[in-house]
Amino acid sequence: MKTNIVIRIFVLALIVGLISTFSSYAASPAAVTAKSIQQKFAEVFQNTEDRENVPTEGIVVVVFTVTDEGKLEIKKLESTNEEASNYVTQKMAGIPCQDNVYPYHHLYKVKFHFDEN
C-alpha cells in the first residue's frame, strides 16, 4: 500500500517537472533569439581583418527588428559620430538572420561604444 502511494507521488512529481520544463522553454523564445543575434554581432564586429576601418570614437545606439526575410531593419539610430553610425549601419547590413526562427518584428536595442583606448 505504501509502495503504491510513493510511486504515485513520484510519477506526479515527474509529470509536473516535465511540464514546467517544457513551458519554460516555450515562454522565452526572445531570450534565445537575443543570444543568437548577440553571437552574430560578435562574429561580425570583432573581425580582426577590419581593424583599420573601426571608428576611433563615438557612441551609437541602434533599435532594430528582424524582418520576415531575415534582414535587420533599423528603426532608430542615435549617434555622436557620423563615421561610427555609418560603420555600424554598414556592418549590420551584412548580418544574416534567416537561418534561425525569430520572433519577427520584435524590437532589439544595441549600444556600441567606440574608443581608441
N, C-alpha and C positions, 0 to 999 in steps of 0.2 A: 504494500500500500504506500509506504513512504517512498519507495523507488519510483512509483508512478508520478507522485507529486513532484519529486525532484526532476524527473525527466520532463514533465510538463513545464515547469518553471524554466529549465534550461532551454527548451525549444522556444518558449515565448520570448525569453531574453535574446536568443539568437535571431529571431524574426524581427524584433524591434531594432536590434543593432544593424541588421542588413537594410531595413527600410530607412533608418536615419542616415546611413552611409550613402545610399543611392540618392536620397533627397538633398544631401549637402552638395553632391556633385552637380545636380541639376539646378541648384539655387545660385550658382556663381559662375556662369559662363563668361561674364565680363572680366572677372579676375584672371581667368585662363587666357582670354584674349589680350588683356593688357600685358601680361607677361610675355606672350608671343610677340606682340608688337615691340615691346621693350628689347627683346633679343634681336629683332630685325634692325632696330635703330642702332644698337650697339655694333652690329656687324657692319653697317653702312658708315656710321660716323667715326668709328675707330679704325678705319682703313689706313694703314701705315704708308701706303703709296701716295696718299693725298695730303700729306702734312704741309706742303708748301702753299696749298690753297686755303687752309684753315684761317679764318679771321683772327686777328690778334686781340681784339677787344669787342665787347658788346654783349647784350642780353637779348635773347629772342624768346618770346612766349608764343606758342602756336596752339590753337584749338582746331582739331580736325575730326573728320569722320572717315569710316571706311565705306566706300560706295558699293553698290551691288556688283560692279565689275571687279572689285578687289583693289581699287586705287585709293590712295589717300587724298581726300578733298579738304583743303584748308578753308576753315570757316572764319577764322580770325587770326591775325598776325600782328603782334606788337614788338617793336624792336628799338634799340637805342643806337643801332648802327646799320646803315643800308647794306654794307658789304656782308655783314653777318646774316641779315634777313635773306639776301639773295642766295647765300651759301646754303642755308637751311632749306629754302624753297627748292633749290636745285637737287639737293640730296634726298629730300622727301619724295620728289617725283620719281626717283628710281627705286623706291622700296615696294617690292611686290607683296601683296597681301591676298591674292586669290587662292592660295594653296590651303588655307585653313577656313574653318567655319567661324564667322564673326557675327556678333550682334550688330548688323548693319545700321548705320546712321546713329550709332551711339557716340557721344562726344568724348574725345580724349584731349587732355591738355598736357603739353610738354614744355619745359623751360630749359633753354640752352644758355649756358654761361661761358663766354669765350674770354680767356685771359692768358696772356703770354707767359705768365709765371708758372 
